[in-house]
Amino acid sequence: MVLNYAKCVFVFLFFSLILTIQFSNAQQQPLLLSEAIHSGLNNYQTIKAKQHYLKASNYLLQNVKNDYLPNILASMQQNYGSINGLYGPGAPYGAFGVSSAGPVFNSQQWNAAFGSLYLISTNWEAFTFGRKQSRIAAANAVVQTDSADVEQEKFVLSVKVAGAYFNLLTAQGLVIEAQANLNRADTFRTAVLARTLNGLNPGVDSSIANSEYSNAYLILIDAISNRQQAESTLAQLLNQKPETFFLDTSFFNRIPQNFVSSFNITANPQVKFFESKIRQSEMQANAIKKSILPGINLFGIFQTRGSGFGSQYSAASPNNYSKSFFDGITPLRSNYIAGLSLAFNIMSIPKIKQQVNAQRELTETYKQEYDQTYTQLQDALILADQRIQNTLQSYREVPIQLKAARDAFLQKSVLYENGLATIIDLQQALYIVNRAETSAKLACINIWQALLLKAAASGDWDLLMQQIK
């Protein structure tokens, strides 16, 4: 019994250990750049809002298409009342009067019976000389603009997330280097204090060493603050609370292999968005111009009526009516009419002229915005190529600088320990090696950021994404 209990405890502890290890590994899994971008695209409220705009414009497009359908009205009326007639003119004011019709009696009659009216009518604007087609084209242009707006918002957000990701990586790297610099300053301070206490160096050296340590500590605090700010920025783009992100640190050790894009700037989603706005404005101006065109309407009406009053009801036969409800609602007489009409509002021409002019001005506005965006992206693309060349040169030069700085620091340390160099010399060497290690840490990240700038300017997002996996 004791043996079985011990086995159970062992099995429980074993599986608990396995689960703990798995949970720990899951906690330490880095957030990949592709995952961060995917998370941002799924959670960012601005994209969701613009997707709803797109759905709304699709519904409105379908509504405009449905305007081409004919109007069909079905009506049924059942009533009860008298039908006194009177010769004489009159006109309704306010609410319409009673529309009863009947023979003229010498005096008021209060005979009443049931009556009914059944009606179906249709009216179809069958031909509009292109007016309805222009409205459909304008509504479709709105859909295309909203769709392009969603795509350019996704593209811009992807660029922002990637930029925030690289900025956070940079900030985390600077914290690591600041901590290493603090450790180096602490070692430096400890050695100087020991030599000062033994009378091998003047007391001012210890003060300088303490100052250097404090400066390194302040640099670390600033680096941590910058990292926290970068974490907050990335969290906002991912629509989540700020946290300590574990990112893919392989970007510190590798560089992109391809920097060539075959994309033209016109393929950039931001440029396409302004192109769609120009087309939308042109389609809207065309729809306004064609709104003055006439329309050919086909119409038809079929009507049937029933009445409790007989056909012989008159002053000579005042009792020729029935109070039966079913006699009143039974159809007795029917009529129909069919035809076509052509309607043209002559005064609509001067009315819409200013609307067309206003829409043309909006079109010119969008063209100017298009030109400005195109020029900015063109300049950014040139700058991106320049940055790529500069960062690649820095990447090749950094190892040389780092080796020289470390050698110089080692030499100055040995000279200082032997009294052949001053603390100022050692302090300068410490500063140089710290700067060199920081440059080495960020050399690869700077190249990735330059590539991001080129992908953002050219619109070739695959240029970056195919190399981060």
N, C-alpha and C positions, 0 to 999 in steps of 0.2 A: 504493500500500500504506500509506504514511504517512497519506494523506488518510482512508482507511477507518478506520484506527486512531484518528485524531483524532475522527471522527464517533462511533465507539463510545464513546470516553471522554466526549464531550459528552452523548450520550444517557444514559449511566450517571449522570453528574453531575446531569443534569436530573431524572431520575426519583428519584434519591436526595434531591434538594432537595424535590420534591413530597411524598415519603413523610415527610420530616422535618417539613415544615410541617403535614401532616395529623396526624402523631403529636403534635406540639406542641399543635395545636388540640384534639385528643381529650383530652390531659392537662388542658387548661384548661376543659373543659366543666364547668359547675357541676352539683352534685348537687341536683336539684330536690326540693322537699318531698314531692311525690307519689312520687318514686322512693325516697326514704329510707323512707317509710312502707311501700311495697311490699316493699322489702328487709328491713325489720324483721319484717313479717308472715311472710315466707318463711323467715327464718333463726332466729327467736327460739325457744329450746329449750322454754320453758314452753308455748308454743302447740302445738308438736309433741307434747309430753307429753300435753296435754289432748286433742288429736286422737286419740291412742292410747287414752285413757280412753273416748272416745266410741265408737271401734270396738269396744272390749271390751264395753261395755254393749249395743251392737247384737247382738253374738254371744250375750250372755247372754239378751237378749230372744228371739232365735230359739230358744235352748235351752229357755226356758220354754214357748214355743209348741209345741215338739216333745214336751213332756211329755204333750200331749193324745193323742199317738199310742199305739196299743195295744202291749203287750209281746208279742212272739212269740218263743218259744224252740223251737229244733230241736235234738234230741239223738240221737246214735247211739252205741251201746255194744256192743262185742263182747268176750266173755270166755271163760275156760276154767276149769272147776273141778268139784267134787263137789257133791251135793245131799242130804246126809244130813239127815233130819228128826228132831226129838225133842220129845216132849210135855213142857212145863214152862214156868214163868214166867222172865222175865229182862229186864234193862234195860241198855242200853249205857252205858258211862262213858268219857268222853273221846272217843276216836275211835270212829266207828260200827263195829259188827261186820259180819260177812258176812251178806248178806240172801238166802242160798240157801234154796230151798223144795223139799221132796221127800217121798217116803214114809218111814215109820219102819221101820228094819230092826232085827233082834235084835242086831246087832253093827255095829261101824263098817265102812263100805264106802269104798273109795278109787276107785271107778269115777268117771271124769271124762269130760266131753264139752264141746264148744263150745256157747255160747249167745249170744243177741243181744237187744238192746232198741232199738226205734226209737220216738221220741217227738216230737210237736209239740204245743205248748200255747200258748194265747193268753190274755191277761188285759187287759181294757180297762175303765178307769174312765170309763164313757160319760157319766155325769151326776153333777155335783158340786155342784149347787145354787148355782153362781156362784163356787165357791172357785177354780177354775183361771182363770176370767176375771179375778178380782181379782188373781191373781198376775201375769197378763199385763199388766194395767193398771199394776200397781206397777213391773214391769220396763220398760214403755214410758215411765213417768214418769221413771225413771232416765236413759233415753236422752234425753228432752227436757231434763232438768237438765244433763246433760253437754254437750249441744248448746248450750244457753244459756250454759254456762260457757265454751265455746270462743269464742262470739260476744262475750261481755263481756270476755274476755281480749284478743281482737283489738282491741276498741274501746279498752280501757284502754291497750294498747301503742301504738295509733295516736296517742292523746292524748299519751303520754309522748314518743314520737318527735317529734311536732310541737313540743311544749314544749322538748325538748332542741335541736331545730333552731333555734327562735327564740332560745333562750338563747345558742347558739353564734354566731348572727348578731349578737346584742347584744354578746357578748364581742369578736368581731372588730371591730365598730364602735368599741368602746371602745379597742381597741389602736390603731386608725387615729387616733382623736382624741388618744390619749396621745402618739403619735408626732408629731402636728401640734403639740401643746402643747410637746413637747420641742424641736422645731425653733424654735418661737416663743421659748421660753426661751433657747435658744442665741443666737438673733439679739439678743434683749434683753440677754443677758450680754455679747456682743461689743461692742455699742454702749456699754454702761455702762463696760466696761473701757477702751475707747478714750477716753472722756471723762475717766475717772479718771486715766489716764496723762498726759493733757494738762492736768491740774489744773483741769478744768472742774467736776468733782464730787468730793465727799469720798471718801476711801478706803473708808469703810464701805459705800458704794453697791456697790462691786465685791464685797464679801463677801455682801451681800444678793442680788446677781445670781447669784453662784456657788451660794448656798443654794437659790435658786429653780430653778436648773438641776438641781441634785441631787434636789430634790423632784420635779421633772417626770420625771427618769429613774427614780426609785423608783416613781412612778405607772405608768410604762410597764412596769416589771418586774411589778408586781402585775397589770396588765391582761393581760400575756402569760401569767402563771400561771393567771388565771381562764379565759383562752381555752383553755389546755391542759386544764384540768379539764373544761370544757364539751365539748371534743373527745373526751375519754375517756368521758364520759357518753353521748354520741351513739354512739360506737363500740360500747359495751357493748350498747346497745339494738339495734344493727344486727348484733351478734354478729360483730364483726371487730376487728382490731387498731387502736389509736388512730393517727390520721394527720392531716395537715393537709387539712381539707375545704374545697373551693371551693363555696360555697353561692350560692343565688340572691339576689343583692344588690338585686333590684328591690323587695324588701319595704321597703327604706329610702326608696323614692321614691313609693310608691303606697299607698293605703289601701283597705279593703273598701268596697263600695258597698251591701251589704245586711246589716242587723243583725237582721232580723225572722225569727223561727222560729215555725212553726205547730205544732211538736211539743209533745206533752204529756210531762211527766216520766215517766209510766208507760211511754213508748216507749223510755226509756233502757235499753240492754242490761244495765246493772248492776241496775236495778229488775226487769227481766224474769228475770234469774237468780234473784233471791230469790223471785219469784212461782213459778218452776218448782220451787224447793226446797220451798216450802209445799205445792204440789200433790203432789210426790213423797212427802212425809211423810204427807199425808192418804191417798194411795193405799196406802202401806205399812201404815198403821193399819187401813185397810179390809181389806187382805189378811190381816193378823193376826187380825182378828175373824172372818173367814170361814174361817180354817183349821180351826175346830172343826166345820164342817159335815160331814155324812156324805157318802159316795159310793156310787153304785150301780155295781157291777163286773159285767161280762159276762165269762164265762170258758168255755173249751172245751179239751179234751184229747183227742188221738187217739194211741193207743199200740199197737204191734204187737211181738210177741216171737217169737223162734225158739229152738229147743233141740235138742241132739243126743240127748236122752233121749226115748224113745218114750212114748206115752200109757199103755202097759201096764207101764212100768217099776215094779217093786215087789219085795217079798221073794219073791213067787212067780215073777217073771220078771226076775231081776237082770241078764240080758244084753240087755235090750231098750233098747239105746242104741247110738249110733254115734260114733266118734271123728273122723269126717270134718268138716273145717272148714266146708265148704259146706252140709252138713246142719245144722250149728249156727247158721249165719247166715241161713238161709232162713226168712222170716216164716211162722209157723204160726197164731198166735192174735192177734186184735186186739180192742181195746176203745176206747170213746169215752165222754166225758161232757161235758155242756154245762149251763150254768145261770147264775144271777145271784145276787149277794150284796149286802147292805147292811151297811156297817160304820160304827159311830159310837162314838168314844172319849168316854165320859161324863165322865171326869176331865180332859179337855182344857179344859173351861170355866174352872175356877179356875186352871189353869196359865197360860193366855194372858192373863188379866185384867191382870196387872201389865205385861206386854209392851205391851198396848194403852195403858195409862196412860203408860208411858214414851214411847211414840211420840207421844202427844198433847202431852206436855211439849216434845218436840223441835219439834213443829209450832208451838207458842206461841213457842219460841225463834226460829224462822225468821221469824215474824210481827213480833217485836220488831226483829230485824235489818232486815227490810223497812222498817218505819216509820222506823228511824234513818237508813237510806240515803236514803229518800224525803225526809226533812226536810233532810238535809245537801245533797242536790242542789237542793232548793228554795231553800235559803239561798244556795248557790253561784250559782244562776241570777239571784237578785236582785243579788248582788254583781257578777256579770258585766255586767248592764245598767248598774249604777252606774259600773263601771270604763270601760265604753264611752263613756258620757257625759263622764266626766272626761278620758279620753285624747283625745277629739275636741276638747274645749275647749282642752287643752294644745296639740294640733296647730295650732289656729287662732292661739294666742297666741305660739307659738315664733318665727315669723318676726319679730314685733315685738320680742321680747326680743333676738334675734340681731342685728338691725340696730342697736338701741340700744347693745348691748354693743360691737359693732365700732366704732361711731362714738365711743363713750366712750374706747375704747382708743387710737384714732387721735388723738383730742384730747389725751389724757394724754401720749401719746408726743411730740407736738409741743410741748406745754407743758414736758415734762421736758427736751427738747433745748434749749429756750430758757431753762432755769433757772427756770421759773415753777411747777413742780410737783416734789414730792419723789418719791423712788424708792418710797416706801410707796404713794403715790397710783397710780403706774404698776403696782406689784405688784398692787394691788387691782383695777385695770382688767384686768390680765392674767388674774387669777382669774375675773373675771366673764365675759370673753369665752370662756374655756375651758369654763366651765359652760354658757354659752348654746349653744356649738357642740355640746357633748355632748347637750344636751336636743334640739337640732334633729336630730341624727343618729338619736336613738332615738324620735322622736315617732311615726313610722309603725309601727315594730316594736311599740311599746306598744299600739297599736290592734289589731294582729293578735293579740297575746297575749290581749287582752281578748275578742276574738271567739272565740279558742280556748277560753277558759274558758266562754263561753256554749254553744258546741257540745258541750263535755264535759258540762256540767250538763244540758242539754236532751236530749242524745242525737241531735241533728240534725247528724250529721257532714257532710252535704252542704252545710250552711250555710257551712262553711269550705272544703271541697274544691272546690266549684264556683267559688270566687273566687280560687284559687291558680294556676289554669291560665292 
